[in-house]
Amino acid sequence: MSRHSRLQRQVLSLYRDLLRAGRGKPGAEARVRAEFRQHAGLPRSDVLRIEYLYRRGRRQLQLLRSGHATAMGAFVRPRAPTEEPGGVGSQPDDGDGPRNPHDSTGAPETRPDGR
């Protein structure tokens, strides 16, 4: 097995520290593992991105250790990327029928293609 570079050792140490800090906090260990798996395929040559993610992880570690964090969550996009985001005054789609082409202002809905 080859020796790890200094940056690799720092990232591995951060991973262990985040797992330790996340013990007993709902969702923390799974989130840490998922984040690291998501970025595991980064090429070694992408040092700027790796250093950015390392600094971001250090800040998250500080937050976890601060004592104010009781759980670790993630922002989740509620809609699929192809769906239009709901704007101010728009009504949520409850799936009970066709959508109303007019929002609460009475103006027709504009589609992404401009029609």
matplotlib code that plots the C-alpha trace (Angstrom):
import matplotlib.pyplot as plt

x = [0.0, 1.4, 1.9, -0.8, 0.0, -0.3, -3.7, -5.0, -4.0, -5.8, -8.9, -8.9, -8.4, -11.3, -13.5, -12.7, -13.2, -16.5, -17.7, -16.6, -18.2, -21.4, -21.9, -25.3, -26.5, -29.3, -28.4, -24.8, -22.9, -25.0, -24.6, -20.8, -20.5, -22.8, -20.9, -17.5, -18.8, -20.3, -16.9, -14.7, -14.4, -12.7, -9.4, -6.3, -5.3, -8.3, -6.5, -8.4, -11.8, -10.4, -9.0, -12.3, -14.3, -11.7, -12.2, -16.0, -15.7, -13.6, -16.3, -18.9, -16.8, -16.5, -20.3, -20.8, -18.3, -19.8, -22.5, -25.3, -25.8, -28.3, -28.7, -27.3, -29.6, -29.5, -31.5, -33.6, -35.1, -38.8, -39.4, -37.8, -35.4, -37.7, -40.6, -41.2, -40.5, -43.5, -43.4, -45.0, -48.7, -48.7, -50.7, -49.1, -50.0, -51.9, -52.2, -56.0, -56.6, -55.4, -53.5, -55.2, -53.5, -54.0, -52.3, -54.0, -53.3, -55.5, -52.6, -51.9, -49.0, -45.9, -44.2, -40.4, -40.6, -42.2, -45.6]
y = [0.0, 3.4, 6.2, 8.8, 12.5, 15.1, 16.2, 12.6, 12.1, 15.4, 14.3, 10.9, 12.4, 14.8, 11.9, 10.1, 13.3, 14.0, 10.4, 10.7, 14.1, 12.9, 9.9, 10.2, 12.9, 11.7, 11.6, 12.8, 9.6, 8.7, 12.3, 12.3, 8.9, 10.1, 13.3, 11.6, 8.9, 11.5, 13.2, 10.0, 10.0, 13.4, 13.2, 13.7, 16.5, 18.6, 20.0, 23.3, 21.5, 19.0, 21.8, 23.7, 20.6, 20.0, 23.5, 23.1, 19.9, 21.6, 24.2, 21.5, 19.7, 22.9, 23.2, 19.6, 20.0, 23.3, 21.6, 23.6, 20.9, 18.2, 16.6, 16.9, 17.3, 18.3, 20.7, 18.6, 19.7, 18.8, 18.8, 17.0, 19.3, 19.3, 20.7, 24.4, 25.8, 27.3, 31.1, 33.6, 33.1, 29.8, 27.0, 23.6, 20.7, 18.2, 15.8, 15.7, 16.8, 19.1, 22.2, 25.5, 27.6, 30.7, 31.4, 33.4, 36.7, 35.6, 35.9, 33.0, 30.8, 31.3, 28.1, 27.7, 27.8, 31.3, 30.3]
z = [0.0, -0.9, 1.6, 1.9, 1.1, 3.8, 2.4, 2.3, 5.9, 6.9, 5.1, 6.7, 10.1, 9.5, 8.5, 11.8, 13.8, 12.2, 12.9, 16.5, 17.0, 15.4, 17.7, 19.5, 17.1, 14.9, 11.2, 11.7, 11.0, 7.9, 6.6, 7.1, 5.3, 2.5, 2.0, 1.9, -0.5, -2.8, -3.2, -3.1, -6.9, -7.1, -8.9, -6.8, -9.1, -8.1, -5.1, -4.9, -4.7, -2.1, 0.0, -0.2, 0.9, 3.7, 5.0, 4.8, 6.8, 9.5, 9.9, 10.2, 12.8, 14.8, 14.8, 15.8, 18.7, 19.8, 21.8, 20.2, 17.5, 18.6, 15.1, 11.7, 8.7, 5.1, 3.0, 0.7, -2.6, -2.3, -6.1, -8.9, -10.9, -13.9, -12.0, -11.7, -8.2, -6.5, -6.4, -4.1, -4.1, -6.0, -4.7, -3.8, -6.1, -4.1, -7.0, -6.9, -10.4, -13.1, -12.0, -12.1, -14.9, -12.8, -9.5, -6.7, -8.5, -11.5, -13.9, -16.2, -15.4, -17.5, -18.6, -18.9, -22.7, -22.5, -23.8]

ax = plt.figure().add_subplot(projection="3d")
ax.plot(x, y, z, "-o")
ax.set_aspect("equal")
plt.show()
